Amino acid sequence: MKVHCGFIQGGGAEMDPVDIKYVKKCKFVVASGIFDGYDIPHQPSNISLRSKKLFCFLMVVDEVSLEFMRENTTVKEDNAGGKWVGIWRLVLLKNQPYDEPRRNGK
């Protein structure tokens, strides 16, 4: 089954082309989100090597949260420009459709 992620170009929240290219390669996704800079990504425990290869772990963030993470944990950048905190690939959303972080998270 093919499920579209719901982010439509020009329709609100926009993903960086680097992240779009990465996400298109994902077959299975574990996704979460942090908005308004209230937390950092916590690493899942007991993840097998097979699961690490099979699943994409995506953490959707806004600019405030990305800055908070850069100040409070190690954010690494890969050669393609992707940002990572441990196993989590950070997907920055720009031009979010709502002013309220809770609504954007849903």
PLY file of the C-alpha trace (Angstrom):
ply
format ascii 1.0
element vertex 106
property float x
property float y
property float z
element edge 105
property int vertex1
property int vertex2
end_header
0.00 0.00 0.00
1.28 3.48 -0.81
0.47 6.18 1.74
1.24 9.79 0.92
2.67 11.85 3.77
0.24 14.75 3.40
2.73 17.54 2.82
1.80 19.18 -0.46
4.24 21.53 -2.12
2.93 25.08 -1.77
0.16 23.93 0.58
1.57 24.92 3.94
4.45 23.18 5.69
7.31 22.65 3.27
10.18 20.19 3.48
13.70 20.85 2.25
14.43 19.10 -1.09
17.27 17.17 0.63
14.75 15.72 3.09
12.21 14.97 0.35
14.85 12.98 -1.54
15.71 11.01 1.63
12.07 10.34 2.58
11.21 9.06 -0.90
13.68 6.20 -0.34
11.96 5.11 2.89
9.86 1.97 2.78
8.83 1.93 6.46
8.81 4.96 8.73
8.84 5.60 12.45
7.88 9.24 12.83
7.54 11.73 15.63
7.68 15.48 15.98
8.94 18.20 18.27
7.67 21.75 17.92
8.33 24.98 19.81
11.68 23.83 21.26
10.41 21.89 24.26
12.44 18.66 23.95
15.26 16.77 22.27
14.90 13.40 20.49
15.30 10.44 22.79
16.95 7.37 21.31
14.87 4.20 21.10
16.29 1.19 22.91
16.79 -2.39 21.72
16.70 -1.58 18.00
18.11 -4.46 15.98
20.49 -3.92 13.08
17.78 -5.23 10.75
15.32 -2.63 12.04
17.88 0.14 11.60
18.24 -0.86 7.95
14.53 -1.44 7.36
13.02 1.65 9.02
13.56 5.36 8.59
13.37 7.18 11.91
12.07 10.68 11.14
11.74 13.52 13.63
9.75 16.43 12.23
10.85 19.75 13.76
10.34 23.48 13.37
13.11 26.08 13.30
12.76 26.87 17.03
13.19 23.20 17.93
16.16 22.76 15.60
17.94 25.69 17.27
17.09 24.28 20.72
18.56 20.91 19.71
21.72 22.51 18.35
22.22 24.25 21.71
21.42 21.20 23.88
22.59 18.10 22.02
24.80 17.03 19.11
23.23 17.58 15.70
25.35 15.99 12.98
25.10 16.78 9.29
25.76 14.13 6.63
27.36 14.69 3.21
23.95 15.20 1.57
22.98 17.93 4.04
20.72 15.80 6.25
20.63 16.57 9.95
20.77 13.76 12.54
20.43 13.30 16.28
21.48 9.71 16.85
19.17 7.43 14.86
16.67 10.26 14.16
16.72 12.10 10.86
15.57 15.66 11.54
13.08 16.91 8.97
12.72 20.68 9.18
9.30 22.05 8.27
9.16 25.63 7.07
6.08 27.81 6.51
3.87 25.82 8.84
0.15 26.25 8.27
-0.76 27.08 11.90
0.57 29.50 14.51
0.09 26.93 17.26
2.82 24.23 17.59
0.32 21.66 18.88
-1.79 21.93 15.71
1.27 21.71 13.45
2.34 18.55 15.30
-0.88 16.79 14.45
0 1
1 2
2 3
3 4
4 5
5 6
6 7
7 8
8 9
9 10
10 11
11 12
12 13
13 14
14 15
15 16
16 17
17 18
18 19
19 20
20 21
21 22
22 23
23 24
24 25
25 26
26 27
27 28
28 29
29 30
30 31
31 32
32 33
33 34
34 35
35 36
36 37
37 38
38 39
39 40
40 41
41 42
42 43
43 44
44 45
45 46
46 47
47 48
48 49
49 50
50 51
51 52
52 53
53 54
54 55
55 56
56 57
57 58
58 59
59 60
60 61
61 62
62 63
63 64
64 65
65 66
66 67
67 68
68 69
69 70
70 71
71 72
72 73
73 74
74 75
75 76
76 77
77 78
78 79
79 80
80 81
81 82
82 83
83 84
84 85
85 86
86 87
87 88
88 89
89 90
90 91
91 92
92 93
93 94
94 95
95 96
96 97
97 98
98 99
99 100
100 101
101 102
102 103
103 104
104 105
